[in-house]
């Protein structure tokens, strides 16, 4: 009598889980991933292979000066500026000048490429000063009622304001105010005041004030401008400074507070009953290990602490009480990341259309920048699982980014990153990493199908997918919790012709109102499997340039043998 065929259904949900053992995962979270590389939580359920990126302007990709004088090294900063002067959107980049200890700002023009801004009498800014070197530019964009403006800081030079036509440095040696219609840094204007910070590394806006922080020499100081006036930094005009009591890692507004992050502390700036700024403690037990990990997504402000990602709202409610992290399933992965990678090199970006964050790290060791194959990252997305909103995480590999930014341009969300070779790329674009194959890996946990001590002979794996185009992936299985003494069968190839195309519409019949032409209408890819063991793990691997696809679930068909 032939063995009775049984089945085990797995719905892909939960994301990467590197913190729990395989036995716990098999019993409690079989849909989680024991490995999840270059897959993202899918909006349609399951795990979706990430999209690619391509040069923002293939004809003028490298940030240069008028096509004649090249820059040097990485892109230091990127911004998507809503320009009131031109009435459009301007992409601004910064890069070191070739053969000089200075850097310049550039703007992109369609069909022309990158062009250098003239700041004033000097077209460039210092790369080094007082033993410090510019590593990254940060920015904030705002409108206090007098048109859009953007402010850049670099930790070496004075903060600089751009209104679409004029550049103006905020200098502590100036008396405050702004001479309309002029660009200036030294001596041609008065923007600034004694309360401005000379070399801030952090910038944001709160309650219609511009805030600066992160000065290397006065790390605890937080300065703010006069109300509705980013050009004036004098006490007479109601500008001021606040002492945080610790070196400030990042400042970020959220709801009615400006949160101030240190390595081991978090405080918040509020507006008191006297309409003045007041500083309050949030926690003295939790801090932020990476300035650019602080991002707002999904109605909360998240940051990377020594033990994982935490929500600001939850931390604020808990006070000094330790709060469970958002990223408990990947805590061990994050601890390794923090231990082995340079957190000053970490950059973060929000993909709002997906309720998703991405963190990328490319570390420089001994003056040598890691290759793309060594550049790592974390991807996190909010999903609606079982009626509740949950975080799911995965890992990224192969994106060698130096800075990034995102914003909506009209109805399109534009996501950009700069690399270490001076190029600017558009993310969520194309099917490759700028021509390189996208390597993706998804592994289930080791699954015992509810019977740890019973041997199973595998017959089939039915993979439920959502194809967005033709693709091919390899399927490998291994048994017995990875025991090398257990035989491993061959690798199987699964292929899909892609998503079906449906023609439907008023007056369109095509032999029926809804007719599928081409593609693969079957959402199931079936592989006959060999081998047996007490547990089994399935691993799916792609290494190509196909359209994205989602793995949504698996059904294992097996027959049970005796117990050991």
ROFI-323734 format. One line per field, with one value per residue (C-alpha): residue number from 1; x, y, z. Coordinates in steps of 0.25 Angstrom, whole numbers, m for minus. Layout:
BEGIN
pos: c(NUM/...)
xx: c(X/...)
yy: c(Y/...)
zz: c(Z/...)
***
This chain:
BEGIN
pos: c(1/2/3/4/5/6/7/8/9/10/11/12/13/14/15/16/17/18/19/20/21/22/23/24/25/26/27/28/29/30/31/32/33/34/35/36/37/38/39/40/41/42/43/44/45/46/47/48/49/50/51/52/53/54/55/56/57/58/59/60/61/62/63/64/65/66/67/68/69/70/71/72/73/74/75/76/77/78/79/80/81/82/83/84/85/86/87/88/89/90/91/92/93/94/95/96/97/98/99/100/101/102/103/104/105/106/107/108/109/110/111/112/113/114/115/116/117/118/119/120/121/122/123/124/125/126/127/128/129/130/131/132/133/134/135/136/137/138/139/140/141/142/143/144/145/146/147/148/149/150/151/152/153/154/155/156/157/158/159/160/161/162/163/164/165/166/167/168/169/170/171/172/173/174/175/176/177/178/179/180/181/182/183/184/185/186/187/188/189/190/191/192/193/194/195/196/197/198/199/200/201/202/203/204/205/206/207/208/209/210/211/212/213/214/215/216/217/218/219/220/221/222/223/224/225/226/227/228/229/230/231/232/233/234/235/236/237/238/239/240/241/242/243/244/245/246/247/248/249/250/251/252/253/254/255/256/257/258/259/260/261/262/263/264/265/266/267/268/269/270/271/272/273/274/275/276/277/278/279/280/281/282/283/284/285/286/287/288/289/290/291/292/293/294/295/296/297/298/299/300/301/302/303/304/305/306/307/308/309/310/311/312/313/314/315/316/317/318/319/320/321/322/323/324/325/326/327/328/329/330/331/332/333/334/335/336/337/338/339/340/341/342/343/344/345/346/347/348/349/350/351/352/353/354/355/356/357/358/359/360/361/362/363/364/365/366/367/368/369/370/371/372/373/374/375/376/377/378/379/380/381/382/383/384/385/386/387/388/389/390/391/392/393/394/395/396/397/398/399/400/401/402/403/404/405/406/407/408/409/410/411/412/413/414/415/416/417/418/419/420/421/422/423/424/425/426/427/428/429/430/431/432/433/434/435/436/437/438/439/440/441/442/443/444/445/446/447/448/449/450/451/452/453/454/455/456/457/458/459/460/461/462/463/464/465/466/467/468/469/470/471/472/473/474/475/476/477/478/479/480/481/482/483/484/485/486/487/488/489/490/491/492/493/494/495/496/497/498/499/500/501/502/503/504/505/506/507/508/509/510/511/512/513/514/515/516/517/518/519/520/521/522/523/524/525/526/527/528/529/530/531/532/533/534/535/536/537/538/539/540/541/542/543/544/545/546/547/548/549/550/551/552/553/554/555/556/557/558/559/560/561/562/563/564)
xx: c(0/6/9/m1/2/1/2/8/4/13/8/20/19/28/40/54/56/70/68/59/64/59/50/43/41/36/26/22/26/28/25/37/50/63/70/64/74/69/54/45/31/21/9/2/6/19/33/36/49/54/54/67/73/79/87/78/83/90/96/102/102/115/114/124/126/120/125/139/145/142/139/146/141/127/114/114/100/87/74/61/58/44/49/40/49/48/34/39/48/63/72/84/97/110/124/138/146/157/171/166/162/148/134/124/109/103/89/83/77/70/77/89/94/101/105/112/105/112/111/116/130/135/129/134/134/145/146/154/156/160/164/151/147/134/128/113/104/90/79/65/54/44/35/33/23/34/36/43/57/67/78/91/101/114/120/132/126/115/101/97/83/78/65/66/74/83/93/95/104/99/111/113/121/110/99/87/77/78/81/70/74/88/97/108/117/128/125/114/103/99/92/94/97/105/96/98/107/119/120/107/106/91/79/64/52/42/31/35/50/62/70/85/93/104/116/129/134/121/114/103/99/86/83/70/68/58/43/40/54/65/75/75/82/82/76/69/61/57/68/74/83/79/89/85/94/101/107/95/95/82/70/57/43/31/17/18/33/47/54/68/76/89/97/91/80/68/61/50/48/34/27/23/11/20/22/36/45/46/55/50/55/50/60/74/75/73/81/84/96/94/90/84/76/65/54/39/30/17/13/25/39/49/64/75/79/90/79/71/61/52/40/41/26/28/41/34/22/32/41/53/46/53/43/43/49/42/53/54/53/66/73/85/87/86/96/106/103/106/119/125/121/124/111/115/114/100/90/75/63/48/40/27/18/22/23/37/51/64/77/90/105/117/129/143/154/169/165/158/144/136/132/117/118/122/112/100/87/74/60/48/34/20/10/m4/m3/m15/m22/m11/1/14/29/36/50/60/75/81/93/100/96/109/103/109/96/81/68/54/42/29/30/16/10/23/32/46/57/71/85/99/111/125/129/122/109/94/84/69/64/52/56/59/62/77/87/92/94/99/90/82/85/73/72/60/60/49/52/55/41/37/23/19/26/41/44/37/44/38/40/38/30/27/28/17/22/11/16/12/20/22/29/37/47/54/59/66/61/70/65/73/69/71/75/86/93/104/103/89/89/84/77/80/76/63/60/46/42/30/26/21/9/m3/m8/m23/m31/m44/m52/m64/m66/m55/m58/m46/m54/m59/m59/m47/m37/m23/m13/1/8/6/m8/m4/1/7/21/22/35/36/46/55/61/56/59/53/52/54/57/54/64/60/71/72/84/79/71/57/45/42/33/27/27/14/14/18/11/20/15/21/19/22/31/35/39/53)
yy: c(0/13/23/34/47/59/73/85/99/111/126/135/145/151/154/151/144/142/143/130/116/107/99/111/116/102/102/116/124/115/127/135/135/129/136/148/155/166/162/172/171/171/180/168/159/150/154/162/162/177/186/191/205/212/225/237/243/232/243/252/242/247/260/269/284/287/275/280/279/266/265/255/244/241/249/256/260/260/268/269/284/290/302/314/322/313/307/293/283/284/272/277/269/272/266/269/277/270/273/282/283/288/284/290/289/285/285/276/281/271/268/277/270/275/289/296/307/320/322/336/341/327/315/305/301/296/281/282/291/290/276/272/267/267/253/256/267/268/277/282/289/298/310/320/328/335/324/310/310/299/299/290/286/279/279/288/300/310/306/311/315/314/320/316/328/332/326/331/326/327/333/335/347/354/363/356/359/357/366/363/359/356/344/345/338/347/361/364/361/360/347/340/345/342/330/323/310/312/297/290/275/275/283/283/292/293/303/312/313/307/298/295/285/275/285/277/286/289/276/279/292/294/307/313/325/336/332/331/336/326/338/344/338/349/349/362/356/344/334/325/313/301/292/278/273/262/262/262/251/256/265/262/268/259/263/274/272/273/260/261/249/245/232/229/239/245/258/266/281/286/299/303/311/324/321/318/305/296/283/270/257/245/234/232/218/218/225/226/219/225/239/236/224/234/234/236/225/219/230/228/233/221/220/210/207/198/186/190/199/206/215/229/229/216/221/234/226/217/227/220/206/197/196/184/187/188/179/167/156/162/167/158/163/177/175/169/181/191/183/181/193/208/214/228/222/218/225/224/227/226/220/226/219/205/210/205/209/205/206/205/204/204/205/211/203/208/218/207/207/194/188/186/172/176/188/183/188/186/187/189/190/191/180/177/163/157/170/177/186/179/181/171/172/167/169/177/174/181/196/204/217/229/238/237/245/243/252/253/260/262/248/241/237/240/232/236/231/236/226/226/229/242/236/239/227/226/215/206/207/196/181/182/189/198/187/177/165/165/153/149/138/134/122/116/111/96/90/78/78/77/63/66/51/46/44/50/47/60/58/72/87/96/110/121/133/147/149/163/158/145/140/128/124/112/104/96/87/82/73/70/84/85/72/70/55/55/54/67/66/74/88/90/101/108/117/126/132/145/152/150/162/165/173/178/191/197/192/182/168/160/148/152/163/159/151/147/148/143/141/130/130/119/125/112/107/92/84/69/67/56/53/50/55/59/73/81/95/101/112/120/127/137/143/151/163/159/167/166/155/151/138/137/123/109/95/83/69/58/44/40/29/23/30/29)
zz: c(0/m4/7/9/4/14/12/20/16/19/17/15/27/38/30/34/48/52/67/69/67/56/66/71/57/52/63/64/51/39/30/35/27/33/21/14/5/m5/m2/3/10/m1/m1/m7/4/4/0/m12/m19/m18/m30/m36/m38/m50/m53/m51/m63/m72/m81/m70/m58/m52/m44/m51/m54/m68/m73/m73/m58/m51/m37/m27/m19/m14/m14/m1/m1/m9/m8/m16/m15/m18/m25/m24/m33/m45/m41/m42/m35/m35/m31/m23/m21/m14/m17/m14/m25/m32/m27/m16/m2/m5/m10/m18/m20/m34/m40/m50/m63/m72/m85/m80/m68/m55/m54/m42/m34/m31/m17/m17/m19/m16/m23/m13/2/10/12/24/36/51/49/43/29/22/21/19/16/23/19/23/14/19/17/28/18/10/0/0/5/8/18/17/28/28/41/36/30/34/31/17/12/m2/m7/m21/m26/m14/m5/9/20/35/42/57/54/47/53/47/36/22/10/0/m14/m11/m9/2/11/16/18/7/17/31/32/45/59/72/75/62/62/53/48/51/46/49/44/45/47/59/62/51/56/49/59/58/66/65/66/69/79/86/84/95/89/81/74/69/60/62/59/45/41/38/35/49/61/72/86/83/72/81/76/86/90/99/106/104/115/105/92/82/72/64/65/59/60/63/66/76/81/76/80/84/83/90/91/104/106/99/102/96/93/95/96/110/115/114/99/101/98/110/110/117/119/111/116/121/118/103/92/77/71/57/54/40/46/51/42/42/36/39/49/58/59/59/62/64/78/83/83/71/65/75/74/80/84/91/98/102/108/115/121/127/126/115/104/94/81/68/62/72/61/55/68/66/52/56/68/58/48/59/64/50/42/43/48/44/30/32/23/23/14/15/3/7/m4/3/18/17/22/17/24/16/21/12/22/18/25/24/13/4/2/2/m11/m15/m11/3/5/14/19/26/20/28/24/31/28/31/37/43/45/52/47/49/45/35/32/22/18/6/m1/m13/m12/m10/m6/1/3/m1/m1/m5/m7/m16/m29/m33/m31/m33/m21/m25/m18/m20/m15/m18/m19/m15/m30/m31/m38/m35/m36/m36/m28/m30/m45/m54/m52/m48/m39/m50/m59/m49/m46/m33/m24/m15/m5/3/12/20/35/36/37/44/40/55/57/61/62/50/37/24/10/2/m11/m16/m13/m19/m19/m19/m26/m32/m44/m50/m62/m67/m56/m52/m39/m33/m22/m12/m1/11/23/37/42/33/37/27/28/21/6/m1/m14/m27/m29/m36/m46/m45/m57/m59/m72/m64/m61/m69/m77/m76/m87/m82/m84/m90/m104/m104/m105/m110/m109/m95/m86/m78/m87/m83/m94/m91/m78/m68/m62/m52/m39/m35/m38/m35/m33/m31/m19/m15/m1/13/27/40/36/23/18/5/m1/m13/m20/m32/m39/m51/m56/m57/m53/m38/m33/m19/m12/m5/1/0/1/4/0/7/13/27/31/44/57/62)
***
